[in-house]
Amino acid sequence: MKLGPQIKAEREKQQLTQEELAQRLNVSRQAVSKWELGTAYPDIERLIQISELFSISLDALIKGDDTLKQRIVIAEHPQTATNFWDFMWHTGWMIAIIAIFFTYKTVVAVWGH
């Protein structure tokens, strides 16, 4: 089953209106309508909320929708955890600290302590 009709079927099983489902998911009623019509897809956070709300797995929710499965991109090289020094270097803080250190050393050397 495609995602849109499945969302609609699950919503109706729970006896929810589009408006009520939208409120529970913090989206507009129009968003729910577009999902059910298949003209738009929920983002991954909403898919998780929908699966939890309807007590169905994400797999069961999206497996029948080939279009959605093709749109889901899985990174081939997920980002590894960043340690403190990597964070400092990549955000520019390490360069700023080094510049401040050398500026301080120069001022102390020229003006004395």
C-alpha positions as CSV (number, residue, x, y, z in Angstrom):
1,M,0.0,0.0,0.0
2,K,1.3,3.5,-0.8
3,L,2.0,5.8,2.1
4,G,-0.8,8.3,1.5
5,P,-3.6,5.7,1.6
6,Q,-2.0,4.0,4.5
7,I,-1.9,7.2,6.6
8,K,-5.5,7.8,5.7
9,A,-6.5,4.3,6.7
10,E,-4.6,4.4,10.0
11,R,-6.0,7.8,10.7
12,E,-9.6,6.6,10.1
13,K,-9.0,3.5,12.2
14,Q,-8.1,5.9,15.1
15,Q,-11.2,7.9,14.2
16,L,-9.2,11.1,13.8
17,T,-9.9,13.9,11.4
18,Q,-7.1,15.4,9.3
19,E,-7.2,18.4,11.6
20,E,-6.8,16.3,14.8
21,L,-3.9,14.3,13.2
22,A,-2.3,17.5,12.1
23,Q,-2.5,18.9,15.6
24,R,-0.9,15.8,17.1
25,L,2.0,16.0,14.6
26,N,2.4,19.8,14.8
27,V,1.7,20.3,11.1
28,S,-1.1,21.9,9.1
29,R,-4.2,20.1,8.0
30,Q,-3.2,20.8,4.4
31,A,0.1,18.9,5.0
32,V,-1.9,15.8,6.1
33,S,-4.2,16.2,3.1
34,K,-1.2,16.3,0.8
35,W,0.3,13.2,2.4
36,E,-2.9,11.3,2.0
37,L,-3.3,12.4,-1.6
38,G,0.4,11.4,-2.3
39,T,1.3,14.9,-3.6
40,A,3.9,15.3,-0.7
41,Y,5.7,13.2,1.8
42,P,6.2,13.8,5.5
43,D,9.8,14.4,6.7
44,I,11.6,11.6,8.6
45,E,10.7,13.1,12.0
46,R,7.0,13.1,11.0
47,L,7.3,9.5,9.7
48,I,8.6,8.4,13.1
49,Q,5.8,10.3,14.9
50,I,3.2,8.7,12.6
51,S,4.6,5.2,13.2
52,E,4.5,5.8,16.9
53,L,1.1,7.3,16.9
54,F,-0.4,4.4,14.9
55,S,1.8,1.8,16.6
56,I,3.2,0.5,13.3
57,S,6.9,0.1,12.4
58,L,8.5,2.5,10.0
59,D,9.2,-0.4,7.8
60,A,5.5,-1.3,7.6
61,L,4.7,2.3,7.0
62,I,6.9,3.0,4.0
63,K,7.7,-0.4,2.6
64,G,4.9,-0.5,0.1
65,D,5.7,3.0,-1.4
66,D,8.4,2.5,-4.0
67,T,8.5,6.3,-4.8
68,L,9.2,7.1,-1.1
69,K,11.8,4.4,-0.8
70,Q,13.7,5.9,-3.8
71,R,13.6,9.3,-2.2
72,I,15.2,8.2,1.0
73,V,19.0,8.7,0.9
74,I,21.3,6.9,3.2
75,A,24.8,8.3,3.5
76,E,27.5,6.0,2.4
77,H,30.0,7.4,4.8
78,P,28.2,8.5,7.9
79,Q,29.9,11.3,9.8
80,T,32.0,10.0,12.6
81,A,31.9,11.3,16.1
82,T,33.9,14.5,16.6
83,N,36.2,14.9,19.5
84,F,37.0,18.2,21.2
85,W,40.1,19.0,19.2
86,D,38.4,18.2,15.8
87,F,35.6,20.5,16.8
88,M,38.0,23.3,17.8
89,W,39.9,22.9,14.5
90,H,36.9,22.6,12.1
91,T,35.0,25.5,13.7
92,G,37.9,27.9,13.6
93,W,38.3,28.2,17.4
94,M,41.7,26.6,17.4
95,I,43.0,29.1,14.8
96,A,41.6,32.0,16.9
97,I,43.2,30.6,20.1
98,I,46.6,30.2,18.4
99,A,46.3,33.8,16.9
100,I,45.5,35.2,20.4
101,F,48.4,33.2,22.0
102,F,50.9,34.5,19.5
103,T,49.6,38.0,19.7
104,Y,49.9,37.9,23.5
105,K,53.4,36.5,23.3
106,T,54.4,39.3,20.8
107,V,52.9,42.0,23.0
108,V,54.7,40.7,26.1
109,A,58.0,40.4,24.2
110,V,57.8,43.9,22.8
111,W,56.4,45.8,25.9
112,G,57.8,43.6,28.5
113,H,55.9,42.1,31.5
